[in-house]
């Protein structure tokens, strides 16, 4: 059996015969075991710089690396959306542990570029691993990825872009934009602002009225402040048109700070209603 810190990575007595471990931007401040599906778990340990994904029956180094990396990102997404910790991986191709099963043999390959300054204890023995019982987590939604990226970036504008994409993906998964065909067969999509208003009319009114206090029309306030005044100048940069330059005017940054605070609140309240009962209004 091999471990990174106290996290088991290879143990012949377990069903998890393949997986991968990747270096994080910082050690985890919490310990947690996340079950992603019946065959895969992701684990972090307090003060351990690695995140570990364990799964079954991957038969090559490339398959274990690729699938393990996907599992790790989903696990970190759930840690972020549940408020436990905002973590990200780094130097994944240069610093990793990957193991796979082929012809009834488990192979472990360690990649170390020598650039990592972390202290890591790797142990090997023949004992039986004890697997911590996983906590119950909400079902996975792809919007979690954008939410996590909005939390771990140091750039305000990147944070807003990812937060808006998280909202957009969540919203469109419940109320998709419509399309229509012209007589010549050309596809015409519903405009963004029309779709936004249509979606926002379907949600609990209290979410918007409690966010845009005193607004006579909270839906229009969302479109004006969150979409037109913040989203558009951050997603477009055309000469002669209005856009926000990175690290530019302080008033633009202040507007984005106010907008992202409101958008994040709205997203989490929508998530509570539409995906899982976790965040309290």
N, C-alpha and C positions, 0 to 999 in steps of 0.2 A: 504494500500500500504506500502511496506517495501523497504528501500533503504540501500545500503552500500555507504556511502559518498553521492554523487549525482547520483549514478547509481541505477536505479530501478531493484529490483530482483523479487518482487511479486506484481502484480497489477491485480485485478479481471477484470478491464475494458480492459485489453490487450489480444491479441490472444496468447501471449507467457505465457502459464500456467505452464511451468516447466523449470527447468534449474539448474545451479550450479555455485558457485563462489569459486575460489581457491586463496590461498595466493601465491604471487610471491616472487622471490628472492630479489626484490627491488621494491619500488613504481614506477609506470609508469611515465616517464617524459613528456608524451603526453596524450591527450584525443582523442579517436577514436572509431567509431562504424563501425564494419565490418559485412557486410551481406555475410554469407557463402552459403545460399540457400534460397529458398522462405519461409522456416519455421524457420530459425535459424540465430541469430546474436551473435556476441561477442563484448564486450565493455570494454575499459579501460579508466580510468580517471586520469588526471595529479595528482600526489602525492598520489593516492589511491593505497594501497598495494594489492588489490584484482583485479582479472580479472573475468568477469562475462559472462557466456553463457546463452542465453535465447532461448527456443525452444517450441515445442508444444507436448502435449498429451503423455508424459512419465508417466507411471502409478505406479511406485514404486521407493523407495529410491535408490535401486541398479541400476536400469535403468537410473535414472536421474544422478547419480554419474558417471557411466561409460560413457554414451553418452555425458554428459556435459564436462567431462574431455577431450574426443576426440575433441569436438568443440573448447574448449579453446586452445588446442595445435595447431589446424589449424589456429585459429585467430592470435595467437602469431607468427606462421610461416609467415603469410602474413605481419604482422607489421615489421618483420625482413627483409624479402626479398624486401620490398618497402622502406627500409632505415629509417623507423620512429623510431624504437627502438628494441633493442635485449633483450628480457625478457624471463624468465623461471619460472615455478612453483616450489614450494617446500612444503614439509610436507602435501601433498594433502590429505592423509587419516586422518591426525590429525587436520587440520584446514580447514574447509569448510562449505559452506552453500549449501544445496540441497533442492529443492522443486519439487513437482510432483502433478499431478491431478488424483484423484480417486473418483468415485461416486460423481462427480460434486463438489468435495471439494479439495482445495489446501492445502497441508501440507508442512510446512517448518521445516527442521531439521538442527540445528546448531551443528557442532562438533568443540570443542575447547579444546585442550590438556593442555592449560595454558602455553605452552612454547613460544608462540609468544609475542614479545615485542612491537608490533605495536599498535598505538592508532587508534581506529576505531569507527566511528559514525554510528550507525544503527538507522534509524528513521522509524516510522510506523504512517501512517495517512490514511484518507479516501479520499484523493484528487485524481485527475486524473493526470497520469504521462504524461509528454511531452517527446516524443521520438525524439532524434536528427536524422536528415536525414543522412543515412550512405553515406560514400564516395564510389567512384567507385574503385574497386580493381581488379587486374588480376585474372583470373581463377586459381584455386588451382592445384598445382603439388606436388607430394610427395617429390620431391627433395628439396622443401623449408624446410622440417623438418631437413634434414641433414645440410643445410646451416645455419639455426638458431643455431643448436647445435655447429657448428663450431665457431659461433660468441660469444656464452655465456660461453664457457669453459675457464678456466684459464690455461689449459695444452696445450702447443704448438702441441704436437704429436696427441692428441685427436682432436684438431682443424683441423689438416691436414687430418686425417682419415675421419672425417665427411665431410670435403670439397671435398675430392676425391669421397666419396660415393654420394654426391650431383651431382657431374659431371657425374659419372658413370650411375646414374639412369636417368639423363636427356638425356645422349647420347644413352643409350640402349632403351629408349622409342621412339627414332627416327630411330635408326639403330640397331636392335636386333642382338645379336650374332647368328650365324647359327649353325645348328647341322646336322649331317649326320649319316647314319646307315651302319655298317659293314655287311658283308655277314651273320654273326652270329647274327645280330640284335642288336649289342651293339651300344649305342649312343656315338658319338664322337663330342665334342664341338670344335668350332673354337678357336684357341689360343687367349689369351688376347691381345697380341701385334698385331696379325694380325687383330683382330676386331678393335682395336684402330686406326690403320692406315687406315682401310677401312672407319671408321666413320669420321676421321679427313679429309679425302679426299673429303667428302661431304659438309663441312662447308665453309663459306666465308674465302678465303685465307688471307684476311687482318687481321683477328682475330689473326692468328698465327704469321704472319710476323711482326705485330706491337707489339707482346709480346716478341718474340725471335728475337730481333733486330740484323741484320747482319748474321743470321744463313742461311747457304746455303740450308739446308733442314729442315724447321721448324717442319714438321711432325715427322721426326726422332729425332729432338731436344726434342719435347714433350715426346716421348716414352722414351728417354734416361734420361731426367732430371726429369720429372713429375712422370713417371711410374716406371722405373727401379731404379733410384737413390733415390727416395723418397717414393713412394707408397710401393714397395716391402719390404724394410727393416723395414717399420712400420706395415705392415700387417702380417709379419711372424717373428717368433723367434725360430729358430732351432739351437741346439748346433752344432758348427762346420761350420755354415754358417753366412753370414753377416747380422746383424740386428742392429737397433738403440735402445739402452737401454734408458728407460725414465730417464730424467735429466742426460743424459750421456755427451759425449764429446761435447765441444762447437762448433767444426767444423760441427758436424752432425746437431746441432740445427740451425746453420747459414744456412746450405744447405736447411733445411726445411722452414726456414723463407723466403728465396728467392723463393722456389718452391711454397709455399702457396700463396704468393703475385701474382705470375703469374697464378696459377690455379684459384684463385678467380676472377681475371680479365677475364680470358677466360670464366669461368662459367657464369658470369653476362652478357657478350657480347652474348654468345650463348642463354641465357635466353631471351634476348631482341629480338633475331631473331626467336627463335623457340617457345616461349610461349607468350610473350607479348612485346609490344613496350613501354618500360619504361626507360631502361638505355641507355644513349647516349654513343656512341663509343668515 
